[in-house]
Amino acid sequence: MMMNDIVLVGFGGHAKSVADCIEREGKYHIVGYTDMREADSRYSYLGTDDELHTIFGGGVKNAAIGIGYMGKGAVRQHLYATLKQIGFYLPVITDPSAIVSNTAVVGEGTFIGKCAVINAEASIGKMAIINTKALIEHECVVDDFSHVAVGAVLCGQVKVGEGAFIGANSTVIQCRQIESNAIVPAGATIR
Ligand SMILES: CC(C)(COP(=O)(O)OP(=O)(O)OC[C@H]1O[C@@H](n2cnc3c(N)ncnc32)[C@H](O)[C@@H]1OP(=O)(O)O)[C@@H](O)C(=O)NCCC(=O)NCCS
């Protein structure tokens, strides 16, 4: 079976996690990456984002954003708009070790890292990052472009607004609401 080609857009540290999960998932073949400059990487450098039209025209219809998000989501949002305008499809990337409930909903382009858990009836928007070992409990709603960092815990029915950043190893107790673009510090407990 031919695997679908995918291009990585932006090659920062987060891209290494994304690439690793794509390869472990085995659904897509990484043709290379675009970035401002060539990185020290085993993947092919395909040029800057100006090349994305040509890459799409050459038959690569799938893209994954490799730029992480630490509270400044504008770059990811801008890239997403550019990619959609060209026509790219942004698949959900889920590491095989993650557990996603059959009743959870996950939006376009969202990344679900190693050992993350998304429990029953949770709803994750588009282009979110549910990073390594994050735990999203039942009926949580995580809006578009949010980043739930490594090891963070959202107890049941938490709502996270668009573009929010939930820091590493933090805990948000049940039913709390985190505003759009808010930053929860690493290790914090929101009660
Ligand atoms: C909260 C955070 C964004 C603040 O960063 P910042 O604006 O650069 O702030 P500073 O580092 O200058 O710290 C400001 C103050 O907050 C305190 N502080 C910073 N982070 C804190 C944290 N996680 N918990 C408690 N206090 C914290 C600092 O000690 C400092 O206190 P002081 O003014 O009494 O000296 C950052 O510390 C943080 O937690 N980032 C998340 C990192 C993370 O989760 N990474 C995951 C990658 S997957």
The ligand as a MOL file (V3000), in Angstrom:
LIG
                    3D

  0  0  0     0  0            999 V3000
M  V30 BEGIN CTAB
M  V30 COUNTS 48 50 0 0 0
M  V30 BEGIN ATOM
M  V30 1 C 4.3480 30.8500 34.0610 0
M  V30 2 C 5.4470 31.1580 33.0770 0
M  V30 3 C 4.8670 31.2840 31.6590 0
M  V30 4 C 6.0380 32.4930 33.5080 0
M  V30 5 O 7.1100 32.8280 32.6870 0
M  V30 6 P 7.6880 34.3320 32.6910 0
M  V30 7 O 6.6040 35.2610 32.3140 0
M  V30 8 O 8.9330 34.3010 31.9000 0
M  V30 9 O 7.9250 34.6100 34.2000 0
M  V30 10 P 9.2800 34.5610 35.0660 0
M  V30 11 O 10.0540 33.3130 34.7920 0
M  V30 12 O 9.9630 35.8820 34.9010 0
M  V30 13 O 8.6870 34.4340 36.5310 0
M  V30 14 C 7.8730 35.4700 37.1170 0
M  V30 15 C 7.5630 35.0860 38.5350 0
M  V30 16 O 6.6590 33.9340 38.5310 0
M  V30 17 C 7.2520 32.8350 39.2170 0
M  V30 18 N 6.9390 31.6260 38.4470 0
M  V30 19 C 7.2900 31.3710 37.1850 0
M  V30 20 N 6.8240 30.1910 36.7990 0
M  V30 21 C 6.1650 29.6750 37.8560 0
M  V30 22 C 5.5030 28.4740 38.0650 0
M  V30 23 N 5.3950 27.5380 37.0840 0
M  V30 24 N 4.9390 28.2450 39.2720 0
M  V30 25 C 5.0160 29.1610 40.2310 0
M  V30 26 N 5.6550 30.3370 40.0940 0
M  V30 27 C 6.2260 30.5880 38.9040 0
M  V30 28 C 8.7430 33.1400 39.2310 0
M  V30 29 O 9.3850 32.5080 40.3140 0
M  V30 30 C 8.7650 34.6460 39.3550 0
M  V30 31 O 8.5090 34.9980 40.6870 0
M  V30 32 P 9.1510 36.3140 41.3660 0
M  V30 33 O 8.6110 37.4600 40.5730 0
M  V30 34 O 8.6630 36.2520 42.7770 0
M  V30 35 O 10.6350 36.1470 41.2160 0
M  V30 36 C 6.5270 30.0610 33.0470 0
M  V30 37 O 7.3150 30.0830 34.2050 0
M  V30 38 C 5.9210 28.6770 32.9060 0
M  V30 39 O 5.4770 28.0210 33.8500 0
M  V30 40 N 5.8900 28.2100 31.6390 0
M  V30 41 C 5.3450 26.9270 31.2600 0
M  V30 42 C 6.4510 25.9620 30.8680 0
M  V30 43 C 5.8700 24.6740 30.3830 0
M  V30 44 O 4.8540 24.2090 30.8500 0
M  V30 45 N 6.4900 24.0790 29.3600 0
M  V30 46 C 5.9220 22.9000 28.7620 0
M  V30 47 C 6.4800 22.6070 27.4410 0
M  V30 48 S 5.6840 21.1720 26.7220 0
M  V30 END ATOM
M  V30 BEGIN BOND
M  V30 1 1 1 2
M  V30 2 1 2 3
M  V30 3 1 2 4
M  V30 4 1 2 36
M  V30 5 1 4 5
M  V30 6 1 5 6
M  V30 7 2 6 7
M  V30 8 1 6 8
M  V30 9 1 6 9
M  V30 10 1 9 10
M  V30 11 2 10 11
M  V30 12 1 10 12
M  V30 13 1 10 13
M  V30 14 1 13 14
M  V30 15 1 14 15
M  V30 16 1 15 16
M  V30 17 1 15 30
M  V30 18 1 16 17
M  V30 19 1 17 18
M  V30 20 1 17 28
M  V30 21 1 18 19
M  V30 22 1 18 27
M  V30 23 2 19 20
M  V30 24 1 20 21
M  V30 25 1 21 22
M  V30 26 2 21 27
M  V30 27 1 22 23
M  V30 28 2 22 24
M  V30 29 1 24 25
M  V30 30 2 25 26
M  V30 31 1 26 27
M  V30 32 1 28 29
M  V30 33 1 28 30
M  V30 34 1 30 31
M  V30 35 1 31 32
M  V30 36 2 32 33
M  V30 37 1 32 34
M  V30 38 1 32 35
M  V30 39 1 36 37
M  V30 40 1 36 38
M  V30 41 2 38 39
M  V30 42 1 38 40
M  V30 43 1 40 41
M  V30 44 1 41 42
M  V30 45 1 42 43
M  V30 46 2 43 44
M  V30 47 1 43 45
M  V30 48 1 45 46
M  V30 49 1 46 47
M  V30 50 1 47 48
M  V30 END BOND
M  V30 END CTAB
M  END
